[in-house]
Amino acid sequence: MTTRRIYHEDPEVHTFVALVGSCRPGPEGLVDVVLDQTAFYPTGGGQPHDTGLLAGYLVVDVFEHEGEIVHRLRGDAVAGQIEGTVDWARRLDHRQQHTGQHILSRAFLSVDGGATVGFHLGQETCTIDLDRELVEAVVEKAERLANDVVMADQPIADTWYEDASRLPSGLRKDPDLDGPIRIVSIGDFDATPCGGTHCRRSGQVGLIKILGTERRRGGLRIEFVCGCRALLDFRRRHRALRNAARLLSTEDMRLPERLRGLLDELKEQRTRLESTETAMREKWLETLIAESPGPLARVLGDAQPDWLGPMATSLADARKAPVLLAARAGDEARVVMAVPEGSSVHAGRFLKELLGEVGGKGGGAERSGQGKLPEGALSDLMEKWKHKVS
């Protein structure tokens, strides 16, 4: 059945009545319905499908299949004349984002010759892919031009052409089909082939805001939002900025300065801490090396778990005997075992067996092993270590 496309005739129509042409079972218990006319836009051209209600049932997908527009419903079979209602908030959002993309794509082409080679309308943000990399100043210039077009409130119209030979000159891109071809124009600023839904005037798009850029395969990906999405994005960012400023007892616009000062202070404190930790480790090593010779096992109360490996290896080599070091980390204890070069003991296997006896887990290589166990089993581990090593 050839379906009349109301969304092309008037994108602001969101309620309509249609006659069911066919109704058949879809996947997962859904129902696929084809109508004689529809205001529901099917997925295509980078724009997602509309949602809403059809005969009171939720429309979960709309797509084209073998020339038909299929409405996939969550409900029972339908027949005869039924009423459809398009989710207007979603339609308005898609119109703003898609029209904004047209304006922004032409702006990049006008400012620096950057052609759009890809477009995606996502749930939260949109992206266009350009065929070249651009510096930040050029991106900002294109954003300014795009918003100038919005504020100029230029009329937006669409015109159908039966074949490509009759198309006007100056199109932003060539059509993918020979005909019929729909050209969407925004005043005298932009004209391009497109089958999506758009605003009636550029002012309806609202603010066009570029959120970021990313280099991709010799080109540039532009992330942006328009209209209501731009308002929501500003609101979220403003709230986050205000909350961060309050936490740091400063004004919004002085937040970068305040953060810079805190980072400098943190860097200084980290340097002092690293110096203190280094001195602590060296003092421990010096003390433990000087203890009576033979195997050594110690719980280092203030040690960081990542200190244990290097310290155990250094001690095993210096003392020429097996070493077991442990440190508490909450409800667990971390342990490391090392043996000197040439030892007949395989550290990883030895420690794995030892930990298994006290409810822990571990393993490792020939000269060193590591593992963990419940903190309450640490004393038992030390006793078993002394017994086995002796």
N, C-alpha and C positions, 0 to 999 in steps of 0.2 A: 504493500500500500504506500502511495506517495503521501507524505504527511505535510500539511501546511505548517510552515515554521513561523509561528506568531512572534517568537523572540527576535526574529530579523525585522519584522514589520514594525514592532513597537516593543523595545526592551523593558518598558515600564509596565507592561501588562503582567500581572501576577495572579489573576484569577481568570478562569476560562471554562467553557463547557465543550466537550468533544465526544465523538462517537467511537466506540471500541471497534477496531478493525479485526484484531485477533488477540487471543489470550491463551497462553500456553505455559506449562510448568517450567520454572527456571531451576537453577542449582540450589541445593540446600533448602528446599521447601519454599523458595521464593516464586513469584509469578512474573512473567514477562508479558507486557501489554504494548500493543501498537495502536495508535490513535489516528483519526483523520486529520487532526490538527493539535498542536501542542505549544505551550509557552515554556516548556522545560528545555533548557539548553543541554545538548549532549557533550560529553567530554571531547575536546579537540582543540588544536591550535595552541596548546599550552595552557588552556583554560579548563578547570574542572567542571563537571556537570552540576546542574542545579539539583536541589533537593526540595522536598515539600510533601504535599498530600495529594493523592489521586483516589477518588471515591472513598476518602477517609483513611486510606492506607498509606503508610510511609513509603516514599520513593527513595530507595537507597542507591540507585544508579540509573543513569541515562546514557545510552551509547548508540552509535550507528552500527548496523549490521546488515550487510548486503542491501544497502540502500534504504533500509527502514530505521526509524528512530524507536528504539526499544526502551520502555520504562520498566525497570525492575522493582517490584513491590514486595513489601513484607505484609502479606495478607492472603485473602482468598481470591478465587477467580472473579472477574468482573465482566459485565456485558452491557450493551445498550449505550445510552447517553450518561456520561459521568462528569463530575466536576473536578477540576484540578486547581491547586493553590501552590504557587511557587514560594519557597522560603525567601521573603523579600530582603531580609538583612543580608543573607548570603549573596543574592543576586546583586544588590547594591554594592557590596564589597567587591565582587568580581568585576563589576563594571568600572569601579574606581581604579582597581589595580591594572586592569587590561588597558583602559584608556591612558592611564598614567604611563604604562610601558610604551605605548605609541609615541607619546610626547617625549619621553626621556630618550628613546631610541633615535628619534629625529634630532634631538638636541645634541647627542654625541656625534651624529653624522655631520651636523652643521658646524660644530665647534672644532672638530679635529679629524673628520673623515672616518670616525670609528663606526663600523657597520655592525649591527646586531645579527648574530648567527645562531642565537638560542634564547628561549624565554621559558621561565617556569613560574607559575603562580602557585605558591605554597600556602599552607594553612596559616602561617604567621608572617612570612616575608616572601618577597618575590625576587627573582634574579633575571638579569639579562647577561648574555655572554657576548663580548665584543671581539672583533677579529684582530685587535692590537692592544698593546699595553699603553697606558696613559699616565701622565704624572698627576699628582694630587691637584695642582692648580687647574688643570684641564677638566678634571672630574667636577670640581667645584663650579667652574664656569658653566658646564653643561647643566648642572643642577639648578643654577640660577636662571638660565634660559628656560628650562622646563617650567619653573614656577612663574616666570613672567608670562608664559603662554596660559597657564592656569588663571592668573589674575586678569588676563585680557578677556577671559570668558568667551572664547571663540566658538562659533557654532560647529557641531559635529554632524555629519551627514553620511549616508551610504548610497552608492549608486551601483546598479547591476549592469554588466556588459556581457553580451552573448558570446563574444570571442575576443581573444587577446589582441587582435589587430585593431580594435577600436578603443583600446585603453588610452587614457591621457598620458602625456609625458611627465617626467619628474617624479615618478613613483619611487618610494624609498626602497622597495625590493620588487623583483619580478614575481608574477603569480606562479603557483605550482601547477595550475590547470589551464586548459585552453578556454574553457567556458562552461556554464556561465560564471562570471567572476564578480565578486562583490568588493568594491573599493570603498574604504572608510577614510573620509577626509576630515581634518581638523582645521577649519578655516582655510587660509592659504599657507599654513605652516607645514602640514604633513598630509600625505595620501599614500595608502598602502593596501594591498589585498588582505582581507581578513574576514573570517566568518564568526567572530566572537560577538559578545554583547558589550556595548559601550555607553558612555554618558551622552546626553544630548548636547551639552555644552562643556567646554573645558573647565569652567569654574566649578562644576559638580565634582571634579576629581579631588579637589582639596589639595592640601600640602603634599608635595612630592619630596621625600627625604631619603637620601642615600645613606645607608647604615654602614657600609664597608665595601672594600674591594679585595679581590684575590687573584693573583696571577695564575693563569691556567693555559698550558700548552701554547705559549706565545701570545695569548690574548688576555683579556681581563674580565673577570666576573664581577658584576655590580649587584649588590644586595640593596633593596630599597623597599619602601612602603609608601602608600598613598592614602589620603583621606582619613577615614575613621581609624585605620591601622596606624597612621602617623600620630594621631592624637593619643591612642592607647600606648604606643611606644614612648612618646614624650612623657606621658603620665608615669609609666613604670620607671623610666630613667630618672625623672625628676624626684620621684619618691625615694629611689635608691640613693641618689645624691644627697637629698635632704637628711635621710636617716644616717648615712655615713658621716655627714658633717656634724650632726648632733652627737654621735658617739665620740667624736674627736674634739668636741667643744670648739668648733670653728664655724665660720660662715661658708655657705655653699661654694662660692667662687674662690675661696682661699683653701679649699680642700687639697688641691695638688701641692701647694706650698707646705701645708701641714704634713701631708704624707711624705714629702721629700725629707722634711726634718726628722720624722720618725724613722724613716729608712736609714738615714745617716746615723742616727742614734743606735738603731738595731745593729748596723754593721760594726759600729764601735764596740758594742756589748758582745757581739759574736766573736770579735777578735780577742777580747779579754777572756771570754769563756774558753776559747780554743787554747789560749796560752795556759790558762789554769789547768785545763784537762791534760794537756801535754805534760805539764810539771807533775801532776798527780800520777799519771801513768809511769813516768820515769822514776818517780819516788817508789812506787809499788814494785817496779822491776828491780830497782836497786836493792830494796829490802828483801824481796823474795829470792833473788839470786844469792844473797848473802846467807840465807838460812842453811841449816845443816844439809849435806848432800843427800840425794835419794829422791824417790818419787814425791810429788807435791800435789796437794789438793787444797783449794781455798775458795771460799765464798767472798767475793769482793762486793761489799755492801753498796758502795756509791758508783760502781762501774756501769757504764753503758754497755748493753749487750754486744754492740759492734766492736768494742775494745777487746773482747775476750780472745778472738782468733789470733790477731797479731801478737798479743801478750803471751798467750800459751806457746806459740811457736818460738818466740824469742827465749822464753824461760826454758823450754825443753832443750834447745840447742846450748844455752849457756850452762845449764845444770847437767846436761847429758843424761836426762832421766825423764820418764813420762810425767806429764803435768795435766791436771784437771782444774779448770777454772769455771766458776758459776756466778750468775748475777740474777737477782730477782726482778721480775717484770710483771707487776700486778699479781694475779693468782697463779702465774706460771714462773718457772725458773728456766733460764737458758744456760746450757753447759757447752763447753768446748774442751776437747782433749787433744793433746799434741804429744808426739814422741820424737826423740832426736833422730838424726839421719843414721841409718844402719841398724835401727832397732828391729828386734825380731817380732815386735807387737804391731799388728795392723790396727791403727787407731780407730778407723771407722767401724770395723767389725766389732772390736772390743767394746766401744761405747754403745753400739746398737744393742748388744747382748746385755750390757749393764743396765741401760735405760729400760729395756723390756722387763726386767725383774722388779722395777719400782713403778710401773705404769706410765713410762715415758716413751718417746719415740726419737730415733736419731739414726745416724750413719755417717758415712764420709769416705775419705780416701785413706791411703796407706799411712801418711804422716799426720793427718788431722781429721777429726770428726766433730760433729756438732749435733745438738738436739735440744729437746725441751721436755719438761715433766711438771706435774703439779707441785706448787711451791711447798706444800706440806710434806712431800716425799724427798725433799732435798737432803735432810739429815740422814735418811736411810741410804740414799745414793752414796753419800760420803763414806759411811761405814762399810758398805759393800766394796767401794773402790779400794779402801785401805786393805781390806781382807784379800781381795783378788790380786792386787799389785804386790802385796808382801809375799 
